[in-house]
Amino acid sequence: MCIRDRDIMGCSADRTVKSDDSCILIVGAPASGKGTQAERIKEKYNFFHLSSGDLLRAEIKGQTDLGKKAKEYMDTGKLVPDELIFGMIDIAISKPGCGKIMFDGFPRTLEQAKRLDDMLRRRNKKLVALIYLNVPDSELLERGIGRRVHLPSGRSYHMRYKPPKVEGKDDVTGEELIQRDDDKEETIRKRLETFHANNEKILEHYKEQDVVFEVEANDKIDIVWEKVVAILDKVMAGDGVAEPEPKEK
C-alpha cells in the first residue's frame, strides 16, 4: 500500500512497519477544531497523545531538570529552545509501552520537522500520516473573535455557536464574560499569518514523504470526524503500515 497526498492507492509494497510503531501528525490553525479531533483520535485508535505544550507544562509541574531549565526561559519571556523541547519528547516516546504516537500541533517549523524525522528514525518509529484540518481564514477569524470566557471557572462561550443565556453573562454565576487578548482580531490575524508561513513549508516537506492528507474541515464536528476516520482506517489497516516509496532522484 502506498500513501499519497489526499488519497490512498493500492500498490505492491512489502516494506512495512508495525502499526504499534506508527506515528501521525495532526495539524490545524488556531480554532480549526484540531483539539476536538485529536481527542477523538486518541480514544478510537489508542494513540499516545503528545502535545509539546502539555508536555512542557507537565515537566515544569514535575520539577524535572528539563522542566526547571524551560521555566527559566519562560520566566524571562524567552522561547524555550528546541533542544529542550526535543529532549522532553525523546524521553516521552522512549518510555516502555508508548506505542503509537499522535503529535498534536507539532512540529511548528520546518527545522523542527526535519529534527523530528531524525528522532523517529532513531527510535524505529514511522510517520504514516499528517492530517491537515483546512479551514478558511474568514471562518477561523469568526470562531476566534466570537469566543467569550468566564475567567474564574474557565467556562467558554461563543456569540454565534454557543451563546450564553444572557448576553455577556456567565450562565452559572451571572458574572461578566470577557474576550481574551488572544481572541481579538489583530492577534488572530498575526497568529494565522505565522501559522501559514510555517505550515506551507511543513506540508511541502511531508508531501515528499507521501503522508499528507488534507481534510476540508469547515463543517460540523461529526462530519469532519467521518473524514478523519476514513483516512485513518485505511492508513492503519492490517498488521503493518506501508512505508512510502522513496523519491527518485
Buried (B, 14 or more C-beta within 10 A) or exposed (E): BBBBBEEBEEEEEEEBBBBEBBBBBBBBBBBBBBBEBBEBBBEEBEBBBBBBEEBBEBBBEEEBEBBEBBBEEEEEEEEBEBEBBBBBBEEBBEEEEBBBBBBBBBBBBBEBBEBBBEBBEEBEBBBBBBBBBBBEBEBBBBBBBBBBBBEEEEBEBBBEEEBBEEEEBBEEEEEEBEBEEEBEEEBBBEBBEEBEEBBEBBBEBBBEBBBBBBBEBBBEEEEBBEBBBEBBEBBBEEEBBBBBEEEEE
